[in-house]
Amino acid sequence: TNNIIIVNKYFEKRVGLALGIAISTVSIVGLILPQVVKILMVNFTFEYVVIIYAGMTIVAGLIGALLMQPVTNHLVPVDANIEEDPFLMTREEVKVETKKK
């Protein structure tokens, strides 16, 4: 679904944890929402229940759309004047070392 795509765009290190939270939230909402609709059906007519449900869906969608921001807004700028650590290996050096083993 869309939440898997969005979570993968925002997270690099703890993707599993983020996906677990996102999917658990969807599951919990899936358990709670029918109970809410059942309570609404007792207190309101069917037409009002449909309008309330549509309103809840629109509000949830708008909140999600408003919170969605490009990933580039959250990136930390790198200072070009910073010296590289001589003890760290570059990606190419890591590839060469792993091929040797």
FENBEL-V262379 format. One record per residue. RES is the residue in three letters. SS is DSSP state (~ for helix, > for strand, _ for the rest). PHI is phi in degrees with one decimal (999 if undefined). D_LAST is the distance of its C-alpha to the last C-alpha in Angstrom with 2 decimals. Layout:
# FENBEL-V262379
res = {RES | RES}
ss = {SS | SS}
phi = {PHI | PHI}
d_last = {D_LAST | D_LAST}
This chain:
# FENBEL-V262379
res = {THR | ASN | ASN | ILE | ILE | ILE | VAL | ASN | LYS | TYR | PHE | GLU | LYS | ARG | VAL | GLY | LEU | ALA | LEU | GLY | ILE | ALA | ILE | SER | THR | VAL | SER | ILE | VAL | GLY | LEU | ILE | LEU | PRO | GLN | VAL | VAL | LYS | ILE | LEU | MET | VAL | ASN | PHE | THR | PHE | GLU | TYR | VAL | VAL | ILE | ILE | TYR | ALA | GLY | MET | THR | ILE | VAL | ALA | GLY | LEU | ILE | GLY | ALA | LEU | LEU | MET | GLN | PRO | VAL | THR | ASN | HIS | LEU | VAL | PRO | VAL | ASP | ALA | ASN | ILE | GLU | GLU | ASP | PRO | PHE | LEU | MET | THR | ARG | GLU | GLU | VAL | LYS | VAL | GLU | THR | LYS | LYS | LYS}
ss = {_ | ~ | ~ | ~ | ~ | ~ | ~ | ~ | ~ | ~ | _ | _ | _ | _ | ~ | ~ | ~ | ~ | ~ | ~ | ~ | ~ | ~ | ~ | ~ | ~ | ~ | ~ | ~ | ~ | ~ | ~ | ~ | ~ | ~ | ~ | ~ | ~ | ~ | ~ | ~ | ~ | ~ | _ | _ | ~ | ~ | ~ | ~ | ~ | ~ | ~ | ~ | ~ | ~ | ~ | ~ | ~ | ~ | ~ | ~ | ~ | ~ | ~ | ~ | ~ | ~ | _ | _ | _ | ~ | ~ | ~ | ~ | _ | _ | _ | _ | _ | _ | _ | _ | _ | _ | _ | _ | _ | _ | _ | _ | ~ | ~ | ~ | ~ | ~ | ~ | ~ | ~ | ~ | ~ | _}
phi = {999 | -66.2 | -65.0 | -66.9 | -65.2 | -66.0 | -62.5 | -66.5 | -73.9 | -90.1 | -118.8 | -116.1 | -85.7 | -110.6 | -63.7 | -61.3 | -64.6 | -63.4 | -65.8 | -61.1 | -65.5 | -63.8 | -71.9 | -64.3 | -63.3 | -62.0 | -66.5 | -65.2 | -62.4 | -64.3 | -83.1 | -81.1 | -58.6 | -62.6 | -68.3 | -64.0 | -64.2 | -63.4 | -65.6 | -64.4 | -64.7 | -72.1 | -95.9 | -132.0 | -77.7 | -58.6 | -62.3 | -68.8 | -63.3 | -64.1 | -65.8 | -64.6 | -63.3 | -63.1 | -63.9 | -63.4 | -66.5 | -64.3 | -62.5 | -63.1 | -65.7 | -67.1 | -62.1 | -61.9 | -68.6 | -71.4 | -79.1 | -72.7 | -132.8 | -62.7 | -63.5 | -63.0 | -67.2 | -105.9 | -78.3 | -88.6 | -67.9 | -100.1 | -78.0 | -71.3 | -86.1 | -73.7 | -76.5 | -79.1 | -73.2 | -68.2 | -86.4 | -87.7 | -93.7 | -79.6 | -61.9 | -65.0 | -65.7 | -64.8 | -61.5 | -64.6 | -66.0 | -71.6 | -71.7 | -65.8 | -78.8}
d_last = {39.73 | 40.11 | 39.01 | 35.47 | 35.25 | 36.78 | 34.59 | 31.40 | 32.82 | 33.62 | 30.68 | 26.98 | 25.95 | 28.27 | 28.93 | 29.20 | 31.82 | 33.72 | 33.82 | 34.97 | 37.77 | 38.81 | 38.98 | 40.71 | 43.26 | 44.04 | 44.52 | 46.77 | 48.85 | 49.14 | 50.64 | 52.96 | 54.32 | 56.25 | 57.92 | 58.96 | 60.37 | 62.23 | 63.84 | 64.73 | 66.32 | 68.63 | 69.76 | 69.90 | 70.84 | 68.25 | 68.70 | 67.99 | 64.95 | 63.50 | 64.28 | 62.72 | 59.57 | 59.34 | 59.80 | 57.01 | 54.69 | 55.66 | 55.22 | 51.75 | 50.72 | 52.17 | 50.47 | 47.09 | 47.83 | 48.98 | 45.91 | 43.58 | 42.45 | 39.96 | 36.58 | 37.00 | 39.86 | 37.56 | 34.81 | 34.82 | 35.44 | 33.00 | 34.71 | 33.75 | 34.74 | 32.10 | 29.78 | 26.06 | 24.33 | 22.54 | 20.11 | 18.86 | 16.13 | 17.22 | 15.86 | 14.85 | 12.91 | 11.08 | 10.33 | 9.13 | 6.82 | 5.41 | 5.46 | 3.81 | 0.00}
